[in-house]
Amino acid sequence: MENTISTWLIPILTALIGGVIGTFLGAWLVSWFQDRKLNGVRKIAIKALELFEKYDKKSFRDASNEFNSTLNISEKQMILVSLHKIGLPIDIAGEDAFNINFIRFLDRTIDKEMIKGMVLQIKNKYCDRFFFSDVQDYFVANNRIYALRATGKRFVKDVLAKSTSKNKTTFLPESWQNDFSDGEIRGILVLMKHLNEESNFDINGYPKMEVIGKMIRDIDRGLYDNYLVWDYEMYENMLLQKDTTRIMQLMTTKVENSSNPNIK
C-alpha cells in the first residue's frame, strides 16, 4: 500500500516543487533583466543631471548646448519625461514648437544641492516608471496648457502687478494689450476676470505683492487651469444664466410675498 502511495505522491510533489521553483525563478529572472535594463537608463539620467553641477549658480539655459550635445535623441527619449517630473525646468511653453533635437531650459538658477537631490531620486528608483514615456505625448500634447500658463503668469507679473484699483474698479497699465497677441488675450480672458478682485489690492489701491507671488505659483502648479481652458463665450453665458436665475428667484419670492396676506 505504501509503495502504491509513493508511486503517485512523489511525482506530484516533485511537479509541485518544480513548478513553485520555476515560477519564482522565472519571476526573479524577469525582474533581474528588467532592473538591469533600467539601471542603464538610470546611468544616462544621472549623467544628464550631473553635467548641470558645473554650472552651479548659473542659469539652466547656460547648460543647454552641453546637454544637447552630450545626449543623443534616443537617450533623451528615454529620460526626458522622468527628468521633467523631478523638477528639471525644461521649457515647453516657448514660441517655437517642441524640438527634441535641441531641448530648451527655463531661465532659472542652478542649485548644485538640488541637482544632487534629483540624482538621489534616480538612484533610489523613484523615477523608473517614467522612463520610456512617450515624449511627444507628454510634451507636445500638453503644450497648449503650458503656453496658457506662461501667458497667464506674464499677465500677472507684467500687467496685474502694475495695475491700480479705485472704487472697486481695476485700472490696467495703458496699452498693456500691445505686448500680447490676440490669441494670448483670448486664452486668458476668463483668468483675467477671475483675478480682477478688489481683495488683491491694498487700501491705497496698489497690488499686494505677496498675493501676486501666490498667483504665479498657483498658475505654475496648474490650480488655475480650469480658467485657462474655459472658453470665454461659454463662461459669459454661464454668468448670464446665473444672473437670470437669481433675478427670476427674486421675482418669484416677491410675487409669493405679495400674495400672502400674513407676510408684512
C-alpha positions as CSV (number, residue, x, y, z in Angstrom):
1,M,0.0,0.0,0.0
2,E,2.8,2.4,1.0
3,N,4.6,1.6,-2.2
4,T,1.5,2.4,-4.2
5,I,1.1,5.8,-2.4
6,S,4.7,6.6,-3.0
7,T,4.3,5.8,-6.6
8,W,1.8,8.5,-7.3
9,L,2.6,11.0,-4.5
10,I,6.3,11.5,-5.2
11,P,5.8,12.6,-8.8
12,I,3.0,15.0,-7.8
13,L,5.2,16.6,-5.1
14,T,8.1,16.8,-7.4
15,A,6.0,18.5,-10.0
16,L,4.6,21.0,-7.4
17,I,8.0,21.8,-6.0
18,G,9.4,22.2,-9.5
19,G,6.5,24.4,-10.5
20,V,7.0,26.7,-7.5
21,I,10.7,26.9,-8.0
22,G,10.2,27.5,-11.7
23,T,7.6,30.3,-11.1
24,F,9.8,32.1,-8.5
25,L,12.9,31.6,-10.5
26,G,11.2,32.9,-13.7
27,A,9.8,35.9,-11.9
28,W,13.3,36.7,-10.4
29,L,14.9,36.4,-13.7
30,V,12.4,38.7,-15.4
31,S,12.9,41.2,-12.5
32,W,16.7,40.9,-12.8
33,F,16.7,41.5,-16.5
34,Q,14.3,44.4,-16.2
35,D,16.3,46.1,-13.4
36,R,19.5,45.6,-15.4
37,K,17.8,47.3,-18.4
38,L,16.6,50.2,-16.2
39,N,20.0,50.5,-14.5
40,G,21.5,51.5,-17.8
41,V,18.8,54.2,-18.2
42,R,19.4,55.4,-14.7
43,K,23.0,55.9,-15.5
44,I,22.0,58.0,-18.6
45,A,19.7,60.2,-16.4
46,I,22.4,60.7,-13.8
47,K,24.9,61.6,-16.4
48,A,22.5,64.2,-17.8
49,L,21.9,65.7,-14.3
50,E,25.5,65.8,-13.2
51,L,26.6,67.9,-16.2
52,F,24.5,70.7,-14.6
53,E,26.6,70.7,-11.4
54,K,29.5,72.5,-13.1
55,Y,27.0,75.4,-13.9
56,D,26.2,75.9,-10.2
57,K,24.7,79.4,-9.6
58,K,24.4,79.9,-13.3
59,S,21.2,79.6,-15.4
60,F,20.0,76.3,-16.8
61,R,20.0,78.0,-20.2
62,D,23.8,78.2,-20.0
63,A,23.9,74.4,-20.0
64,S,21.6,73.9,-23.0
65,N,24.3,73.4,-25.6
66,E,26.3,70.9,-23.5
67,F,23.1,69.0,-22.6
68,N,22.0,68.7,-26.2
69,S,25.5,67.7,-27.5
70,T,26.1,65.2,-24.7
71,L,22.8,63.2,-25.1
72,N,21.6,61.8,-28.3
73,I,18.0,61.6,-29.4
74,S,17.4,58.1,-28.1
75,E,18.8,58.9,-24.7
76,K,16.6,62.0,-24.5
77,Q,13.5,60.0,-25.4
78,M,14.2,57.6,-22.6
79,I,14.7,60.1,-19.8
80,L,13.2,63.5,-20.6
81,V,9.8,62.9,-19.0
82,S,11.4,61.5,-15.9
83,L,13.7,64.5,-15.5
84,H,10.9,66.9,-16.0
85,K,8.8,65.1,-13.4
86,I,11.5,65.5,-10.7
87,G,12.0,69.2,-11.4
88,L,14.3,69.8,-14.3
89,P,13.0,73.1,-15.8
90,I,12.5,72.1,-19.4
91,D,11.0,75.0,-21.4
92,I,8.0,73.6,-23.3
93,A,5.9,76.8,-23.5
94,G,8.2,78.8,-25.7
95,E,7.2,80.3,-29.0
96,D,8.9,77.5,-31.0
97,A,7.5,74.0,-31.3
98,F,8.9,71.4,-29.0
99,N,12.1,70.1,-30.7
100,I,13.8,67.1,-29.2
101,N,17.0,67.8,-31.1
102,F,17.5,71.0,-29.0
103,I,15.9,71.0,-25.6
104,R,15.5,74.4,-24.1
105,F,15.5,75.2,-20.4
106,L,13.8,78.0,-18.4
107,D,16.0,80.8,-17.1
108,R,16.3,79.5,-13.6
109,T,19.4,79.4,-11.4
110,I,21.1,76.0,-10.9
111,D,21.5,74.9,-7.3
112,K,24.1,72.1,-7.0
113,E,22.4,70.7,-4.0
114,M,19.0,70.5,-5.8
115,I,20.7,68.6,-8.6
116,K,22.2,66.1,-6.1
117,G,18.7,65.6,-4.7
118,M,17.4,64.7,-8.2
119,V,20.3,62.3,-8.7
120,L,19.4,60.6,-5.4
121,Q,15.8,60.2,-6.6
122,I,17.1,58.4,-9.7
123,K,19.4,56.2,-7.8
124,N,16.6,55.2,-5.4
125,K,14.5,54.1,-8.4
126,Y,11.7,56.6,-7.7
127,C,11.5,57.6,-11.4
128,D,11.7,54.2,-13.0
129,R,8.0,54.3,-14.1
130,F,8.5,57.4,-16.1
131,F,11.4,56.1,-18.2
132,F,10.5,55.3,-21.8
133,S,7.4,57.5,-21.5
134,D,6.4,58.9,-24.9
135,V,8.0,62.3,-25.2
136,Q,5.6,63.6,-27.9
137,D,2.5,62.7,-25.9
138,Y,3.9,64.2,-22.7
139,F,5.3,67.4,-24.0
140,V,3.5,68.2,-27.3
141,A,0.0,67.2,-26.3
142,N,0.2,69.4,-23.2
143,N,2.0,72.2,-25.0
144,R,-1.2,74.4,-25.1
145,I,-1.8,74.4,-21.4
146,Y,1.8,75.1,-20.7
147,A,1.7,78.0,-23.2
148,L,-1.5,79.3,-21.5
149,R,0.1,79.1,-18.1
150,A,3.1,81.1,-19.4
151,T,0.8,83.7,-20.8
152,G,-1.2,83.8,-17.5
153,K,2.0,84.3,-15.5
154,R,3.1,87.0,-17.8
155,F,-0.2,88.9,-17.4
156,V,0.1,88.7,-13.6
157,K,3.7,89.8,-13.5
158,D,3.7,92.5,-16.2
159,V,0.1,93.7,-16.1
160,L,-1.8,93.0,-12.9
161,A,1.3,93.7,-10.7
162,K,1.5,97.2,-12.3
163,S,-2.3,97.9,-12.1
164,T,-4.2,100.0,-9.6
165,S,-7.6,99.8,-8.0
166,K,-10.0,102.6,-7.2
167,N,-13.7,102.4,-6.3
168,K,-13.8,98.7,-6.9
169,T,-12.5,99.2,-10.5
170,T,-9.2,97.9,-11.7
171,F,-7.1,100.1,-14.0
172,L,-4.7,98.2,-16.1
173,P,-1.5,99.9,-17.5
174,E,-2.1,101.8,-20.7
175,S,-1.7,99.8,-23.9
176,W,-0.9,96.7,-22.0
177,Q,-2.5,94.6,-24.7
178,N,0.2,95.6,-27.2
179,D,2.5,93.1,-25.5
180,F,0.1,90.2,-26.1
181,S,-1.1,88.5,-29.3
182,D,-4.8,88.2,-30.0
183,G,-4.7,84.5,-29.3
184,E,-2.9,85.0,-26.0
185,I,-5.5,87.6,-24.8
186,R,-8.4,85.3,-25.8
187,G,-6.7,82.5,-23.9
188,I,-6.6,84.3,-20.6
189,L,-9.8,86.4,-20.6
190,V,-11.6,84.1,-18.1
191,L,-8.5,84.1,-15.9
192,M,-8.3,87.9,-16.1
193,K,-11.9,88.2,-15.0
194,H,-11.4,85.8,-12.1
195,L,-8.3,87.6,-10.8
196,N,-10.0,91.0,-11.0
197,E,-10.8,91.1,-7.3
198,E,-10.6,94.1,-5.0
199,S,-9.0,92.0,-2.3
200,N,-5.9,91.7,-4.5
201,F,-5.1,95.4,-3.8
202,D,-4.2,97.2,-0.6
203,I,-6.0,100.2,0.9
204,N,-4.0,102.5,-1.3
205,G,-5.1,100.7,-4.4
206,Y,-1.8,99.0,-5.2
207,P,-1.4,95.3,-5.8
208,K,-0.4,93.1,-2.8
209,M,2.9,91.6,-3.9
210,E,2.5,88.6,-1.7
211,V,-0.8,87.8,-3.4
212,I,0.8,88.3,-6.9
213,G,3.5,85.8,-5.9
214,K,1.0,83.3,-4.8
215,M,-0.9,83.7,-8.1
216,I,2.2,83.0,-10.1
217,R,3.0,79.9,-8.0
218,D,-0.6,78.6,-8.3
219,I,-0.6,79.1,-12.1
220,D,2.6,77.1,-12.3
221,R,1.0,74.3,-10.2
222,G,-2.0,74.1,-12.5
223,L,-4.5,75.4,-10.0
224,Y,-5.9,77.9,-12.5
225,D,-6.1,75.5,-15.4
226,N,-9.9,75.5,-15.4
227,Y,-10.0,79.2,-16.1
228,L,-7.3,78.9,-18.8
229,V,-9.1,76.2,-20.8
230,W,-12.6,77.7,-20.3
231,D,-14.0,79.3,-23.5
232,Y,-14.8,82.9,-22.7
233,E,-18.2,82.9,-24.5
234,M,-19.3,79.8,-22.6
235,Y,-18.1,81.5,-19.4
236,E,-20.1,84.6,-20.1
237,N,-23.2,82.6,-20.9
238,M,-22.8,80.7,-17.6
239,L,-22.7,84.0,-15.7
240,L,-25.7,85.3,-17.7
241,Q,-27.7,82.2,-16.8
242,K,-26.7,82.6,-13.1
243,D,-27.8,86.2,-13.1
244,T,-31.1,85.4,-14.9
245,T,-31.8,82.6,-12.4
246,R,-31.1,84.8,-9.5
247,I,-33.4,87.6,-10.9
248,M,-36.2,85.0,-11.5
249,Q,-35.9,83.7,-8.0
250,L,-36.2,87.2,-6.5
251,M,-39.2,88.0,-8.7
252,T,-40.9,84.7,-7.6
253,T,-40.2,85.5,-4.0
254,K,-41.7,89.0,-4.3
255,V,-44.9,87.6,-6.0
256,E,-45.3,84.9,-3.3
257,N,-44.8,87.5,-0.6
258,S,-47.3,89.9,-2.1
259,S,-50.0,87.2,-2.5
260,N,-49.6,86.1,1.1
261,P,-51.5,88.5,3.4
262,N,-49.8,87.1,6.5
263,I,-46.4,88.3,5.3
264,K,-45.8,92.0,6.0
